[in-house]
Amino acid sequence: MYSSSLTDQEWLIIEPLLPNKKLTRPPTWTKREILDGIFYQLKNGCNWGDLPKDMPPYSTVYWHYKQWRSQGVIKTIMEELHLILRQQEKKTCGQP
């Protein structure tokens, strides 16, 4: 577990935003593990090849990142999290 790893609460928000995988063979890595790899790289700014060994292979993580970015999934996740953060800010500031 890393500081960039998704919490269970964060995963509940993000999971429905991810595309469904075509039914081929069972995946070796979960979407959550792949996202943890993406967030690790984005937070730490390391090379994709420098992901920790307990994460999915960097080629898998990077492939999903490119796919999800081009499909607008990454943008959708950012927008949804931004919306939730804005709603939380309104509640803490006492605004309706």
N, CA, C and O atoms as CSV, one atom per row, in Angstrom:
chain,resi,resn,atom,element,x,y,z
A,1,MET,N,N,0.856,-1.179,0.000
A,1,MET,CA,C,0.000,0.000,0.000
A,1,MET,C,C,0.896,1.234,0.000
A,1,MET,O,O,1.853,1.336,0.767
A,2,TYR,N,N,0.559,2.150,-0.869
A,2,TYR,CA,C,1.330,3.375,-1.021
A,2,TYR,C,C,0.423,4.565,-0.732
A,2,TYR,O,O,-0.800,4.425,-0.708
A,3,SER,N,N,1.014,5.725,-0.514
A,3,SER,CA,C,0.197,6.913,-0.228
A,3,SER,C,C,-0.684,7.279,-1.426
A,3,SER,O,O,-1.682,7.982,-1.265
A,4,SER,N,N,-0.331,6.820,-2.598
A,4,SER,CA,C,-1.126,7.090,-3.794
A,4,SER,C,C,-2.200,6.026,-4.038
A,4,SER,O,O,-3.007,6.162,-4.957
A,5,SER,N,N,-2.214,4.972,-3.221
A,5,SER,CA,C,-3.179,3.881,-3.406
A,5,SER,C,C,-4.590,4.343,-3.065
A,5,SER,O,O,-4.797,5.146,-2.155
A,6,LEU,N,N,-5.551,3.817,-3.815
A,6,LEU,CA,C,-6.951,4.158,-3.576
A,6,LEU,C,C,-7.448,3.588,-2.251
A,6,LEU,O,O,-7.132,2.453,-1.895
A,7,THR,N,N,-8.222,4.381,-1.533
A,7,THR,CA,C,-8.910,3.867,-0.362
A,7,THR,C,C,-10.169,3.144,-0.847
A,7,THR,O,O,-10.569,3.290,-2.002
A,8,ASP,N,N,-10.782,2.374,0.032
A,8,ASP,CA,C,-12.021,1.689,-0.347
A,8,ASP,C,C,-13.101,2.695,-0.747
A,8,ASP,O,O,-13.850,2.459,-1.695
A,9,GLN,N,N,-13.182,3.805,-0.032
A,9,GLN,CA,C,-14.179,4.829,-0.338
A,9,GLN,C,C,-13.919,5.458,-1.708
A,9,GLN,O,O,-14.855,5.678,-2.476
A,10,GLU,N,N,-12.663,5.743,-2.013
A,10,GLU,CA,C,-12.315,6.304,-3.322
A,10,GLU,C,C,-12.639,5.310,-4.438
A,10,GLU,O,O,-13.139,5.689,-5.497
A,11,TRP,N,N,-12.348,4.041,-4.185
A,11,TRP,CA,C,-12.612,3.008,-5.184
A,11,TRP,C,C,-14.110,2.908,-5.483
A,11,TRP,O,O,-14.496,2.700,-6.633
A,12,LEU,N,N,-14.947,3.053,-4.471
A,12,LEU,CA,C,-16.393,2.998,-4.693
A,12,LEU,C,C,-16.866,4.123,-5.620
A,12,LEU,O,O,-17.836,3.951,-6.358
A,13,ILE,N,N,-16.195,5.252,-5.584
A,13,ILE,CA,C,-16.541,6.380,-6.447
A,13,ILE,C,C,-16.035,6.138,-7.872
A,13,ILE,O,O,-16.752,6.402,-8.838
A,14,ILE,N,N,-14.822,5.645,-8.001
A,14,ILE,CA,C,-14.165,5.539,-9.301
A,14,ILE,C,C,-14.573,4.295,-10.090
A,14,ILE,O,O,-14.696,4.354,-11.313
A,15,GLU,N,N,-14.779,3.197,-9.417
A,15,GLU,CA,C,-15.044,1.929,-10.124
A,15,GLU,C,C,-16.154,2.032,-11.177
A,15,GLU,O,O,-15.969,1.547,-12.293
A,16,PRO,N,N,-17.310,2.651,-10.854
A,16,PRO,CA,C,-18.367,2.714,-11.872
A,16,PRO,C,C,-18.003,3.565,-13.097
A,16,PRO,O,O,-18.665,3.472,-14.130
A,17,LEU,N,N,-16.972,4.379,-12.990
A,17,LEU,CA,C,-16.571,5.252,-14.099
A,17,LEU,C,C,-15.671,4.546,-15.109
A,17,LEU,O,O,-15.424,5.061,-16.200
A,18,LEU,N,N,-15.182,3.362,-14.738
A,18,LEU,CA,C,-14.267,2.628,-15.609
A,18,LEU,C,C,-15.039,1.787,-16.617
A,18,LEU,O,O,-16.105,1.255,-16.308
A,19,PRO,N,N,-14.491,1.672,-17.828
A,19,PRO,CA,C,-15.182,0.867,-18.839
A,19,PRO,C,C,-15.131,-0.616,-18.495
A,19,PRO,O,O,-14.201,-1.084,-17.838
A,20,ASN,N,N,-16.146,-1.345,-18.950
A,20,ASN,CA,C,-16.159,-2.794,-18.766
A,20,ASN,C,C,-15.208,-3.434,-19.758
A,20,ASN,O,O,-15.098,-3.005,-20.907
A,21,LYS,N,N,-14.525,-4.467,-19.292
A,21,LYS,CA,C,-13.590,-5.185,-20.149
A,21,LYS,C,C,-14.358,-6.164,-21.023
A,21,LYS,O,O,-15.344,-6.762,-20.593
A,22,LYS,N,N,-13.895,-6.315,-22.246
A,22,LYS,CA,C,-14.489,-7.318,-23.114
A,22,LYS,C,C,-14.228,-8.690,-22.493
A,22,LYS,O,O,-13.157,-8.936,-21.938
A,23,LEU,N,N,-15.191,-9.553,-22.589
A,23,LEU,CA,C,-15.039,-10.886,-22.006
A,23,LEU,C,C,-14.129,-11.740,-22.885
A,23,LEU,O,O,-14.558,-12.308,-23.890
A,24,THR,N,N,-12.893,-11.813,-22.489
A,24,THR,CA,C,-11.940,-12.671,-23.181
A,24,THR,C,C,-11.437,-13.690,-22.173
A,24,THR,O,O,-12.058,-14.736,-21.982
A,25,ARG,N,N,-10.361,-13.402,-21.552
A,25,ARG,CA,C,-9.871,-14.278,-20.485
A,25,ARG,C,C,-9.871,-13.490,-19.184
A,25,ARG,O,O,-9.856,-12.259,-19.205
A,26,PRO,N,N,-9.887,-14.174,-18.075
A,26,PRO,CA,C,-9.875,-13.440,-16.792
A,26,PRO,C,C,-8.618,-12.577,-16.686
A,26,PRO,O,O,-7.523,-13.026,-17.028
A,27,PRO,N,N,-8.774,-11.347,-16.216
A,27,PRO,CA,C,-7.606,-10.463,-16.108
A,27,PRO,C,C,-6.639,-10.936,-15.032
A,27,PRO,O,O,-7.038,-11.499,-14.013
A,28,THR,N,N,-5.370,-10.694,-15.285
A,28,THR,CA,C,-4.333,-11.021,-14.300
A,28,THR,C,C,-4.328,-9.987,-13.185
A,28,THR,O,O,-4.074,-10.311,-12.025
A,29,TRP,N,N,-4.608,-8.747,-13.543
A,29,TRP,CA,C,-4.580,-7.632,-12.593
A,29,TRP,C,C,-5.950,-6.977,-12.551
A,29,TRP,O,O,-6.633,-6.889,-13.571
A,30,THR,N,N,-6.352,-6.521,-11.375
A,30,THR,CA,C,-7.639,-5.833,-11.243
A,30,THR,C,C,-7.506,-4.398,-11.727
A,30,THR,O,O,-6.404,-3.855,-11.804
A,31,LYS,N,N,-8.630,-3.796,-12.048
A,31,LYS,CA,C,-8.625,-2.385,-12.446
A,31,LYS,C,C,-8.096,-1.519,-11.316
A,31,LYS,O,O,-7.417,-0.520,-11.553
A,32,ARG,N,N,-8.408,-1.901,-10.102
A,32,ARG,CA,C,-7.930,-1.120,-8.949
A,32,ARG,C,C,-6.409,-1.166,-8.862
A,32,ARG,O,O,-5.775,-0.144,-8.598
A,33,GLU,N,N,-5.817,-2.340,-9.080
A,33,GLU,CA,C,-4.353,-2.446,-9.046
A,33,GLU,C,C,-3.726,-1.616,-10.172
A,33,GLU,O,O,-2.689,-0.980,-9.983
A,34,ILE,N,N,-4.362,-1.631,-11.332
A,34,ILE,CA,C,-3.855,-0.847,-12.456
A,34,ILE,C,C,-3.956,0.643,-12.154
A,34,ILE,O,O,-3.019,1.398,-12.414
A,35,LEU,N,N,-5.095,1.069,-11.604
A,35,LEU,CA,C,-5.240,2.486,-11.236
A,35,LEU,C,C,-4.239,2.885,-10.162
A,35,LEU,O,O,-3.693,3.988,-10.202
A,36,ASP,N,N,-3.993,2.001,-9.204
A,36,ASP,CA,C,-2.975,2.298,-8.185
A,36,ASP,C,C,-1.615,2.527,-8.851
A,36,ASP,O,O,-0.859,3.402,-8.429
A,37,GLY,N,N,-1.303,1.746,-9.886
A,37,GLY,CA,C,-0.056,1.944,-10.622
A,37,GLY,C,C,-0.026,3.284,-11.345
A,37,GLY,O,O,0.988,3.982,-11.341
A,38,ILE,N,N,-1.148,3.636,-11.964
A,38,ILE,CA,C,-1.243,4.929,-12.661
A,38,ILE,C,C,-1.068,6.064,-11.666
A,38,ILE,O,O,-0.287,6.986,-11.903
A,39,PHE,N,N,-1.790,6.003,-10.551
A,39,PHE,CA,C,-1.700,7.077,-9.551
A,39,PHE,C,C,-0.318,7.147,-8.923
A,39,PHE,O,O,0.164,8.235,-8.608
A,40,TYR,N,N,0.332,5.992,-8.736
A,40,TYR,CA,C,1.693,5.983,-8.194
A,40,TYR,C,C,2.623,6.760,-9.132
A,40,TYR,O,O,3.392,7.615,-8.693
A,41,GLN,N,N,2.539,6.452,-10.420
A,41,GLN,CA,C,3.410,7.114,-11.392
A,41,GLN,C,C,3.116,8.613,-11.459
A,41,GLN,O,O,4.035,9.432,-11.480
A,42,LEU,N,N,1.832,8.963,-11.494
A,42,LEU,CA,C,1.472,10.376,-11.594
A,42,LEU,C,C,1.894,11.151,-10.352
A,42,LEU,O,O,2.348,12.290,-10.456
A,43,LYS,N,N,1.747,10.545,-9.187
A,43,LYS,CA,C,2.115,11.240,-7.945
A,43,LYS,C,C,3.626,11.393,-7.816
A,43,LYS,O,O,4.117,12.449,-7.415
A,44,ASN,N,N,4.360,10.341,-8.155
A,44,ASN,CA,C,5.798,10.344,-7.930
A,44,ASN,C,C,6.611,10.824,-9.126
A,44,ASN,O,O,7.798,11.125,-8.998
A,45,GLY,N,N,5.970,10.894,-10.282
A,45,GLY,CA,C,6.673,11.387,-11.459
A,45,GLY,C,C,7.809,10.491,-11.918
A,45,GLY,O,O,8.734,10.956,-12.583
A,46,CYS,N,N,7.752,9.226,-11.576
A,46,CYS,CA,C,8.814,8.302,-11.964
A,46,CYS,C,C,8.584,7.821,-13.394
A,46,CYS,O,O,7.513,8.031,-13.964
A,47,ASN,N,N,9.575,7.189,-13.955
A,47,ASN,CA,C,9.401,6.534,-15.243
A,47,ASN,C,C,8.427,5.377,-15.065
A,47,ASN,O,O,8.365,4.766,-13.998
A,48,TRP,N,N,7.672,5.081,-16.112
A,48,TRP,CA,C,6.728,3.964,-16.024
A,48,TRP,C,C,7.455,2.679,-15.649
A,48,TRP,O,O,6.930,1.868,-14.885
A,49,GLY,N,N,8.643,2.491,-16.174
A,49,GLY,CA,C,9.412,1.281,-15.896
A,49,GLY,C,C,9.908,1.174,-14.469
A,49,GLY,O,O,10.397,0.120,-14.062
A,50,ASP,N,N,9.788,2.259,-13.694
A,50,ASP,CA,C,10.250,2.258,-12.304
A,50,ASP,C,C,9.134,1.996,-11.296
A,50,ASP,O,O,9.314,2.230,-10.101
A,51,LEU,N,N,7.986,1.515,-11.767
A,51,LEU,CA,C,6.918,1.167,-10.816
A,51,LEU,C,C,7.411,0.057,-9.900
A,51,LEU,O,O,8.190,-0.794,-10.329
A,52,PRO,N,N,6.970,0.052,-8.639
A,52,PRO,CA,C,7.385,-1.014,-7.727
A,52,PRO,C,C,7.017,-2.392,-8.279
A,52,PRO,O,O,6.047,-2.543,-9.022
A,53,LYS,N,N,7.800,-3.374,-7.905
A,53,LYS,CA,C,7.625,-4.732,-8.435
A,53,LYS,C,C,6.345,-5.404,-7.971
A,53,LYS,O,O,5.912,-6.381,-8.581
A,54,ASP,N,N,5.722,-4.900,-6.894
A,54,ASP,CA,C,4.474,-5.515,-6.432
A,54,ASP,C,C,3.250,-4.953,-7.157
A,54,ASP,O,O,2.117,-5.334,-6.862
A,55,MET,N,N,3.486,-4.054,-8.097
A,55,MET,CA,C,2.403,-3.508,-8.918
A,55,MET,C,C,2.376,-4.262,-10.242
A,55,MET,O,O,3.308,-4.997,-10.565
A,56,PRO,N,N,1.296,-4.074,-11.009
A,56,PRO,CA,C,1.272,-4.702,-12.327
A,56,PRO,C,C,2.464,-4.232,-13.166
A,56,PRO,O,O,3.032,-3.175,-12.894
A,57,PRO,N,N,2.841,-5.005,-14.173
A,57,PRO,CA,C,3.954,-4.579,-15.035
A,57,PRO,C,C,3.674,-3.196,-15.635
A,57,PRO,O,O,2.535,-2.857,-15.955
A,58,TYR,N,N,4.726,-2.424,-15.774
A,58,TYR,CA,C,4.541,-1.052,-16.259
A,58,TYR,C,C,3.893,-1.028,-17.638
A,58,TYR,O,O,3.150,-0.098,-17.950
A,59,SER,N,N,4.159,-2.026,-18.463
A,59,SER,CA,C,3.558,-2.047,-19.805
A,59,SER,C,C,2.038,-2.175,-19.708
A,59,SER,O,O,1.316,-1.572,-20.503
A,60,THR,N,N,1.553,-2.941,-18.757
A,60,THR,CA,C,0.109,-3.095,-18.540
A,60,THR,C,C,-0.489,-1.794,-18.016
A,60,THR,O,O,-1.526,-1.338,-18.499
A,61,VAL,N,N,0.167,-1.208,-17.037
A,61,VAL,CA,C,-0.320,0.032,-16.437
A,61,VAL,C,C,-0.341,1.149,-17.479
A,61,VAL,O,O,-1.323,1.882,-17.594
A,62,TYR,N,N,0.745,1.273,-18.232
A,62,TYR,CA,C,0.833,2.334,-19.229
A,62,TYR,C,C,-0.173,2.118,-20.351
A,62,TYR,O,O,-0.767,3.085,-20.827
A,63,TRP,N,N,-0.381,0.885,-20.785
A,63,TRP,CA,C,-1.354,0.592,-21.840
A,63,TRP,C,C,-2.745,1.031,-21.410
A,63,TRP,O,O,-3.458,1.678,-22.176
A,64,HIS,N,N,-3.136,0.683,-20.180
A,64,HIS,CA,C,-4.452,1.081,-19.681
A,64,HIS,C,C,-4.548,2.601,-19.541
A,64,HIS,O,O,-5.574,3.199,-19.864
A,65,TYR,N,N,-3.482,3.209,-19.063
A,65,TYR,CA,C,-3.477,4.670,-18.943
A,65,TYR,C,C,-3.731,5.310,-20.306
A,65,TYR,O,O,-4.568,6.206,-20.415
A,66,LYS,N,N,-3.025,4.869,-21.342
A,66,LYS,CA,C,-3.210,5.432,-22.686
A,66,LYS,C,C,-4.629,5.194,-23.187
A,66,LYS,O,O,-5.243,6.098,-23.754
A,67,GLN,N,N,-5.159,3.986,-22.986
A,67,GLN,CA,C,-6.509,3.668,-23.440
A,67,GLN,C,C,-7.536,4.546,-22.732
A,67,GLN,O,O,-8.382,5.170,-23.373
A,68,TRP,N,N,-7.453,4.587,-21.416
A,68,TRP,CA,C,-8.424,5.336,-20.624
A,68,TRP,C,C,-8.309,6.834,-20.882
A,68,TRP,O,O,-9.318,7.539,-20.886
A,69,ARG,N,N,-7.102,7.324,-21.095
A,69,ARG,CA,C,-6.921,8.737,-21.401
A,69,ARG,C,C,-7.565,9.074,-22.743
A,69,ARG,O,O,-8.278,10.071,-22.857
A,70,SER,N,N,-7.317,8.250,-23.756
A,70,SER,CA,C,-7.868,8.533,-25.085
A,70,SER,C,C,-9.388,8.368,-25.126
A,70,SER,O,O,-10.054,8.999,-25.946
A,71,GLN,N,N,-9.942,7.527,-24.248
A,71,GLN,CA,C,-11.393,7.335,-24.178
A,71,GLN,C,C,-12.075,8.384,-23.301
A,71,GLN,O,O,-13.303,8.412,-23.217
A,72,GLY,N,N,-11.298,9.242,-22.652
A,72,GLY,CA,C,-11.854,10.272,-21.786
A,72,GLY,C,C,-12.154,9.796,-20.377
A,72,GLY,O,O,-12.755,10.528,-19.590
A,73,VAL,N,N,-11.742,8.575,-20.049
A,73,VAL,CA,C,-12.035,8.017,-18.722
A,73,VAL,C,C,-11.281,8.781,-17.637
A,73,VAL,O,O,-11.848,9.089,-16.590
A,74,ILE,N,N,-10.015,9.086,-17.878
A,74,ILE,CA,C,-9.215,9.809,-16.882
A,74,ILE,C,C,-9.835,11.182,-16.620
A,74,ILE,O,O,-9.930,11.619,-15.474
A,75,LYS,N,N,-10.254,11.856,-17.690
A,75,LYS,CA,C,-10.888,13.170,-17.545
A,75,LYS,C,C,-12.196,13.050,-16.752
A,75,LYS,O,O,-12.476,13.885,-15.893
A,76,THR,N,N,-12.984,12.028,-17.031
A,76,THR,CA,C,-14.240,11.816,-16.320
A,76,THR,C,C,-13.986,11.590,-14.832
A,76,THR,O,O,-14.706,12.125,-13.988
A,77,ILE,N,N,-12.973,10.807,-14.513
A,77,ILE,CA,C,-12.621,10.565,-13.105
A,77,ILE,C,C,-12.253,11.879,-12.433
A,77,ILE,O,O,-12.727,12.169,-11.334
A,78,MET,N,N,-11.414,12.675,-13.081
A,78,MET,CA,C,-11.002,13.957,-12.503
A,78,MET,C,C,-12.199,14.874,-12.302
A,78,MET,O,O,-12.311,15.528,-11.266
A,79,GLU,N,N,-13.092,14.927,-13.278
A,79,GLU,CA,C,-14.268,15.788,-13.168
A,79,GLU,C,C,-15.186,15.336,-12.037
A,79,GLU,O,O,-15.702,16.168,-11.290
A,80,GLU,N,N,-15.393,14.034,-11.904
A,80,GLU,CA,C,-16.256,13.502,-10.845
A,80,GLU,C,C,-15.664,13.791,-9.463
A,80,GLU,O,O,-16.379,14.198,-8.548
A,81,LEU,N,N,-14.366,13.579,-9.322
A,81,LEU,CA,C,-13.718,13.852,-8.037
A,81,LEU,C,C,-13.747,15.351,-7.718
A,81,LEU,O,O,-13.918,15.737,-6.562
A,82,HIS,N,N,-13.583,16.181,-8.729
A,82,HIS,CA,C,-13.646,17.633,-8.534
A,82,HIS,C,C,-15.045,18.047,-8.075
A,82,HIS,O,O,-15.188,18.876,-7.177
A,83,LEU,N,N,-16.070,17.469,-8.693
A,83,LEU,CA,C,-17.445,17.767,-8.309
A,83,LEU,C,C,-17.706,17.375,-6.853
A,83,LEU,O,O,-18.311,18.135,-6.097
A,84,ILE,N,N,-17.253,16.204,-6.476
A,84,ILE,CA,C,-17.442,15.739,-5.098
A,84,ILE,C,C,-16.711,16.657,-4.123
A,84,ILE,O,O,-17.248,16.997,-3.069
A,85,LEU,N,N,-15.498,17.056,-4.466
A,85,LEU,CA,C,-14.728,17.954,-3.612
A,85,LEU,C,C,-15.427,19.300,-3.456
A,85,LEU,O,O,-15.468,19.853,-2.357
A,86,ARG,N,N,-15.972,19.825,-4.539
A,86,ARG,CA,C,-16.700,21.100,-4.474
A,86,ARG,C,C,-17.928,20.979,-3.570
A,86,ARG,O,O,-18.227,21.891,-2.798
A,87,GLN,N,N,-18.641,19.846,-3.668
A,87,GLN,CA,C,-19.813,19.631,-2.821
A,87,GLN,C,C,-19.414,19.555,-1.354
A,87,GLN,O,O,-20.114,20.081,-0.488
A,88,GLN,N,N,-18.291,18.903,-1.075
A,88,GLN,CA,C,-17.817,18.805,0.303
A,88,GLN,C,C,-17.410,20.179,0.832
A,88,GLN,O,O,-17.672,20.498,1.992
A,89,GLU,N,N,-16.778,20.985,-0.005
A,89,GLU,CA,C,-16.382,22.332,0.398
A,89,GLU,C,C,-17.580,23.189,0.743
A,89,GLU,O,O,-17.534,23.962,1.700
A,90,LYS,N,N,-18.663,23.065,-0.030
A,90,LYS,CA,C,-19.877,23.832,0.245
A,90,LYS,C,C,-20.440,23.444,1.609
A,90,LYS,O,O,-20.900,24.303,2.362
A,91,LYS,N,N,-20.404,22.148,1.925
A,91,LYS,CA,C,-20.940,21.679,3.209
A,91,LYS,C,C,-20.099,22.203,4.365
A,91,LYS,O,O,-20.648,22.603,5.392
A,92,THR,N,N,-18.772,22.209,4.214
A,92,THR,CA,C,-17.916,22.657,5.317
A,92,THR,C,C,-17.943,24.169,5.480
A,92,THR,O,O,-17.654,24.684,6.560
A,93,CYS,N,N,-18.288,24.881,4.417
A,93,CYS,CA,C,-18.375,26.352,4.485
A,93,CYS,C,C,-19.769,26.810,4.869
A,93,CYS,O,O,-20.010,28.008,5.019
A,94,GLY,N,N,-20.691,25.866,5.030
A,94,GLY,CA,C,-22.046,26.212,5.423
A,94,GLY,C,C,-22.926,26.719,4.297
A,94,GLY,O,O,-23.992,27.280,4.548
A,95,GLN,N,N,-22.493,26.529,3.061
A,95,GLN,CA,C,-23.306,26.961,1.923
A,95,GLN,C,C,-24.274,25.849,1.550
A,95,GLN,O,O,-23.946,24.671,1.693
A,96,PRO,N,N,-25.476,26.211,1.068
A,96,PRO,CA,C,-26.441,25.173,0.674
A,96,PRO,C,C,-26.034,24.447,-0.573
A,96,PRO,O,O,-26.745,23.550,-1.025
